[in-house]
Amino acid sequence: AVVSAFHSMYHARFPIRHMWPIAKYDGNDYRSMRNDNTSAFNCRYAKSNGPKTWSMHAYGLAIDINTVENPYTLDGKVRPPSGAPYADRSRVRPGMIVRGSVTVGAFSAAGW
């Protein structure tokens, strides 16, 4: 399913800056994100408020795509910090994942 989704994105020329295994960053999610790396499996805890739980990345059920263009916020902080200009999702730019984008369509078609 994932290969099919990325195949569709590739043919639609969806830009992806980097796609390296998290091992290149010694498993450090923040280093990977700062490098705008697209990655999936990483045996780590979820970065969220509340009780400590495994991230969906630990199960191979989550993929971070273009982490600068698609940052997340937690406790009012944008992560990675270089993603702050992209936190406003109303101004769509290349590499962003928004409702109706090729990425959403590709993963939906693959059953995600």
C-alpha angles and dihedrals in degrees: 000000000000093000090050092050093049090045089056092047091049093052090048088052094240104175119240116179100197136000110184130149111260088244088076085068095042089252091298106145094193093055090048092049093048088056091053088243122173107219142155126183114057121148097225143121121266116267100230143104118271132042120355109264135162116268119243083243088068088063096042090247099118135059127194108211120193095346094198094051091041105038126166129223128222125175090352094305123118114223120237094025090220087065093067094102088056096050088090098078094188093079102065117204134172114294095025121126112219137154109295094018123138089251094055090047093048095051093042090053088051091054100258 
